């Protein structure tokens, strides 16, 4: 942000000089007398480059060609009340070209920095994960449908809870900055983990993003608890390789560990282990009644 702040200050200074250059009287006769249309052109260039996406994405060379081309066109055909070259007019033309060029370059620097900032914001938005990840609060119909189908047809269904381990996200900044940085890093890792999980799971599985608790819940129809071992290890390995962070996972299965979705999630939460080993599920009330339990 310090870099962007400096660019904005530099652009403001450039605009201030641009609009007040005529006030600098080196002699009794004011020799600096820029054409009026140049002011309008300069402001239009700065505003357009910063605000219009198509111009923000254009190269610096393209912007210089466009705006300096407009300047030359106006100078020759529209505002040709004075010569372009010759004596003092050569000096004025060069001055106008230099000022416009500086403003265009500064505006482009600001626009490029804003593009980078917007890209970072886009990367921490779960809406960018190809539609595979849905918000926890908005997935009730999917959850209810899959739970109903598993009950009706007596089919297995597993739930996997995945969360990034906070201890693996390190910062060394000042306390206040560190808190903000930590929150941003955790959010970025959370969203990046959504990409990883989305790439790891089958198309028949569902990913529910529970942002408030900083976790993902994987709903895996037609999957028993033993079949989730490979999925959990694959997610862990890819997260470590691509993100450099470890993830904690807990698993539970219908109907062996619980009979409702909420119970499945709670049971998976209890099974979470912050290590490189898959958590072994504990004995549930359902297992106790059946006199057995399953483990990974």
Rosetta blueprint (number, residue, H / E / L):
1 X L
2 X H
3 X H
4 X H
5 X H
6 X H
7 X H
8 X H
9 X H
10 X H
11 X H
12 X H
13 X H
14 X H
15 X H
16 X H
17 X H
18 X H
19 X H
20 X H
21 X H
22 X H
23 X H
24 X L
25 X L
26 X L
27 X L
28 X L
29 X L
30 X L
31 X L
32 X L
33 X L
34 X L
35 X L
36 X H
37 X H
38 X H
39 X H
40 X H
41 X H
42 X H
43 X H
44 X H
45 X H
46 X H
47 X H
48 X H
49 X H
50 X H
51 X H
52 X L
53 X H
54 X H
55 X H
56 X H
57 X L
58 X L
59 X L
60 X H
61 X H
62 X H
63 X H
64 X H
65 X H
66 X H
67 X H
68 X H
69 X H
70 X H
71 X H
72 X H
73 X H
74 X H
75 X H
76 X H
77 X H
78 X H
79 X L
80 X L
81 X L
82 X L
83 X L
84 X L
85 X L
86 X L
87 X L
88 X H
89 X H
90 X H
91 X H
92 X H
93 X H
94 X H
95 X H
96 X H
97 X H
98 X H
99 X H
100 X H
101 X H
102 X H
103 X H
104 X H
105 X H
106 X H
107 X H
108 X H
109 X H
110 X H
111 X H
112 X H
113 X H
114 X H
115 X H
116 X H
117 X H
118 X H
119 X H
120 X H
121 X H
122 X H
123 X H
124 X L
125 X L
126 X H
127 X H
128 X H
129 X L
130 X L
131 X L
132 X L
133 X E
134 X E
135 X E
136 X H
137 X H
138 X H
139 X L
140 X H
141 X H
142 X H
143 X H
144 X H
145 X H
146 X H
147 X H
148 X H
149 X H
150 X H
151 X H
152 X H
153 X H
154 X L
155 X L
156 X L
157 X E
158 X E
159 X E
160 X E
161 X E
162 X E
163 X E
164 X E
165 X L
166 X H
167 X H
168 X H
169 X L
170 X L
171 X L
172 X L
173 X L
174 X L
175 X H
176 X H
177 X H
178 X H
179 X H
180 X H
181 X H
182 X H
183 X H
184 X H
185 X H
186 X H
187 X H
188 X H
189 X H
190 X H
191 X H
192 X H
193 X H
194 X H
195 X H
196 X H
197 X H
198 X H
199 X H
200 X H
201 X L
202 X L
203 X L
204 X L
205 X L
206 X E
207 X E
208 X E
209 X E
210 X E
211 X H
212 X H
213 X H
214 X L
215 X E
216 X E
217 X E
218 X E
219 X E
220 X E
221 X E
222 X L
223 X L
224 X L
225 X L
226 X L
227 X L
228 X H
229 X H
230 X H
231 X H
232 X H
233 X H
234 X H
235 X H
236 X H
237 X H
238 X H
239 X H
240 X H
241 X H
242 X H
243 X H
244 X L
245 X L
246 X L
247 X E
248 X E
249 X E
250 X E
251 X E
252 X E
253 X E
254 X E
255 X L
256 X L
257 X L
258 X L
259 X L
260 X L
261 X H
262 X H
263 X H
264 X H
265 X H
266 X H
267 X H
268 X H
269 X H
270 X H
271 X L
272 X L
273 X E
274 X L
275 X L
276 X L
277 X L
278 X L
279 X L
280 X L
281 X L
282 X L
283 X L
284 X L
285 X H
286 X H
287 X H
288 X H
289 X H
290 X H
291 X L
292 X L
293 X L
294 X L
295 X L
296 X L
